[in-house]
Amino acid sequence: MVLLEFAMSPTGQSGSLSPYVARVLDVIDRSGIRYQLTSMGTILEGEWDEVMAVVGACFRALESDCDRIGMNLKMDWRRGSESRLQSKVEAVEAKVGRKLRT
């Protein structure tokens, strides 16, 4: 199971990048893959091929009208199929002994 956090946007654009970010999030949401949106990026959860396919689709959604695209990506792969998108947070909360603001 892969947890992949990434942020992707065009570089060299003036003004707000939110229309481009919205385009990427539309691709992610329509993919059906499990994800969590944060203020600094998006976390995807799934098998390697499906997660990487979504990242590729996001790139293709921007490349048609963007001359340069920047992306920050970090990934954690772990054998097994249990959902870790929420369970990793819950494990830390259990150790702290309370619900955290996430």
N, C-alpha and C positions, 0 to 999 in steps of 0.2 A: 504494500500500500504506500502511495506517495502522498506526502504533504508538500505542496509547492506554493511558495509565496512570491508574487511578482507584481511589478508596477511597470506599465508600458505607456509611453506617450511620445508624440513627435517632439523633436528638438528644433530650435530655430523658429518656432511659431511665436507671434506676438499675441498678447491678450490671454484670455482664459483658455485652459486646456480641457475644461469640463466637457465640451462637445465630443472630443476624442475619447476621453475616459468613458463617457456614456456609451459610445459606440463599442468599445471593448467590453464593457459590462453587459451590454445587450447580447453580444456573442456568448459570453460566459453563461448568462442566465438561460438563454435558449438551448445551450448544449445539454442541459439536464444533469450536469456534473454537480456534485456537492461542493459548495463554496461558502466563504465568509468574506464579506466586504469590510475593510478597515479604512481608516482615514488616510493611510499611507500605502495601501496596496490591497491585493486580493489573495486569499488563500484557497487553493484548489485541493480537493482530496479525491483520489481514485487510483486506478491502475496506471502504470507508466504510459502506455500507448494512448489512453484516453485523455490523460492530463496534458501530455505533450501535444496532442492533436488540438486541444482547446487553445493552448498558447500559440500554436501555428495559425489557427483560425483568427485569433486576435491580431496577430501580425498582418495577415492578409487583409483584414478589415481596414487597416491604416495605410498600407503601402501604396494603395491606388492614388492617394492625394497627399502623401507626406514624403518629402525628400530625404528625411533622416528620422529614425525612430530609436529612442533609447529605452532600455529595459534593465531593471534590476530583478534578479531572480535568485532565490535560494530554495533548496529542496532537501527533504529528508525522506529516505526510503527505508521501510522496515518490512521484513517478511511478515505476512499475516494479513488478515482481511478485516480486522476490527476497525471501527471508526475511531480515528484519533483526533479529528477536528475539534471535538468537544471533550473527549476523554483526557487529553493532555491538560486542559484547563482544569477539569474536575480533579485530577490527581494533585495539582498544586493547591487548589482550594482545600482539599482534604488535609493536606499537611499544614496549611495555615490555620485551618479550623473555622473558616467562614467563607461565605460567597464573596468573590472579588468583583470589582467593577471592570467588566470586560466589554 
